[in-house]
Amino acid sequence: MTSAEVVGKIHELPATEATVTVGRIDPNAPPALWIDPGDEVVLSTWAHWGNRVTPLTQIGDFAAIKAGFPQALGPHSLTGPIHVRGANPGDGLVVEILEVIPAAHGFNLVVENPRGRGVLRERFGQGMIRHFELDRESMSTTLGPVRIPLKPFLGIMGVAPESDEVISTVEPGPFGGNMDLSALVAGTQLTLPVFREGAGFFCGDAHAVQGDGEVNQTAIETAAEHVRLRFSLVPGAGLSTPRAETATEFISTGFGQTLEVAAHDAVNDMVNWLVTEGLEESEAYSLCSIAADVRVTQMVNGVVGVHTVMRKLTR
């Protein structure tokens, strides 16, 4: 994993009515911030529905909350977009995740049938909301008798899609978006394919912690009080899907209508990645079967996600 070679300016982009969009990804939205490669951005994000969910919110309140956002195509509050000068279609936008600090309140929501998409929606068909106090000193919370360590990350990180269509924040895709990839914690580097000049980076959907799969449709949803990101470019990267990298792992992603399609794309991209690391194609495919883990990213966003995790091996 490499850092940006050029140390640039530090910008601030707080979540405000002027910098947040709820439920919509508009590829032609005007930038909220212009930066150069090598710059850092310190930003914040709001929780779902423009931060309207409070510790007092009950399941019956959501109809009124949603009514306040008649144009929304999803619940997520997005900060951005950020225009990165010099980013062009075909490049890779590298986002180094330096810090993520969640807010003090979080919630887990089960959406009632028939709108619910949890994997046990036939068993838990009644809507439910559960609130959490997030202890930022111990980085933990509790659920009944269980203490849960927090591993905060942004469920949504993406760039402006290639199409001109305004789309929902719910479904992920090659542009990233609502990936819900729990590995995107501080210390991880994400590389996104660029489809438009300036990239148009946006982010939101902070999670205090989430298990792979996100099986009841939500994690511990929260706001992010402080996020620090560093941006750089890989000219002509030619990526077809987002990639992530930690100090010890390569992580490729795939998205599709079925887990099989998503797994195909995630493994295929890992093979391509390993070829650039010096392996022959057949060697890379064998290594994926021998040493990689194919994991379910999420199963609840309409378009499902799979990620392939390859531990960095010694030569």
Salt bridges, closest charged atoms under 4 A:
ASP36 OD1 - ARG85 NH1 3.46
ASP39 OD2 - HIS11 NE2 2.76
GLU40 OE1 - ARG228 NH1 3.01
GLU40 OE2 - ARG230 NH2 2.91
GLU96 OE1 - ARG230 NH1 3.24
GLU99 OE1 - HIS226 NE2 3.09
GLU99 OE1 - ARG228 NE 2.75
ASP164 OD1 - ARG196 NH2 2.47
ASP180 OD1 - HIS207 NE2 3.71
ASP205 OD1 - HIS48 NE2 3.97
ASP205 OD1 - HIS207 NE2 3.14
ASP212 OD2 - HIS307 NE2 3.80
GLU214 OE2 - HIS207 NE2 3.90
GLU221 OE1 - HIS48 NE2 3.34
GLU221 OE1 - HIS207 NE2 3.11
GLU225 OE1 - ARG136 NH1 3.25
GLU245 OE2 - LYS312 NZ 2.82
ASP265 OD1 - HIS264 ND1 3.00
ASP269 OD2 - ARG243 NE 2.82
GLU277 OE1 - ARG315 NH2 3.94
ASP293 OD2 - ARG295 NH2 3.28
ASP293 OD2 - ARG311 NH1 3.33
